[in-house]
Amino acid sequence: MKRIFICLLLASFGANAQVKTAAKAPVKPTVALKPMGVFKNGADSAGYALGVRIGQNLKAQGFDAINLPNLYRAIGDVFTGKATALPEAVLDKCIGEFVQKANEQKSSGAKKAAAAFLAANAKKPGVVTLASGLQYVVVKAGADTTKPKLTDKVKCHYHGTLLDGSIFDSSVDRGEPVVFPVNGVIKGWQEALQLMTVGSKWKLYVPSDLAYGDSSPSPKIGPGALLVFDVELISIEKE
């Protein structure tokens, strides 16, 4: 399992809020922030910057529910050379069990939301539901009748979002299509690509068991997430 290096966040912000109101027309509240103390040297600012980055990373990975006092204590023990409260042999096990439980809880909620969405979506005009659970809509039918095989390489444009519309990946936004083997992508794509004809555009609704399951491949995609793709099959690449 990946090792996680943690740093203690020592600096904090202070804030005072002052709200002024008028009898007839409420005034929008204004917030005055106290300036944070100036860092004395590079070690101070680097320590704070590192703490921010590690805090962001831990939160994105689902560690926002950890016991912060214990986190601070452990970092202090390491930096001061004290004996740690847990032996080295069990550290990764403790982290792994926490991550697994957190992922299971998140996955369960995401799957319930996905199931409700797919059930409603299946009733909409043009939506096709396959036996695997994959749903798709033909946005544009390609004039070519050629379909890729599992062993082919294809060139595609795609735009991937979550149920809330947030984008997690998009070759369209990057302005450059991608080339990849059909058997090298998630199961939902493998199934859809072999049904698509060259030049066609489909909208795919991929349940988690045809995508990344209970794992979280990136901070943008949580465990159990249903993925929505706009996919254009541009060509089948020749060797």
Secondary structure by P-SEA (a helix, b strand, c coil): cbbbbbbbbccbbbbbbbbbbcccccccbbbbbccccccccaaaaaaaaaaaaaaaaaaaaccccccaaaaaaaaaaaaaccccccccccaaaaaaaaaaaaaaaaaaaaaaaaaaaaaaaaaccccccccccbbbbccccccccccccccccccccccccccccccccccccccbbbbbbcccccaaaaaaaaaccccbbbbbbccccccccccccccccccbbbbbbbccccccccc
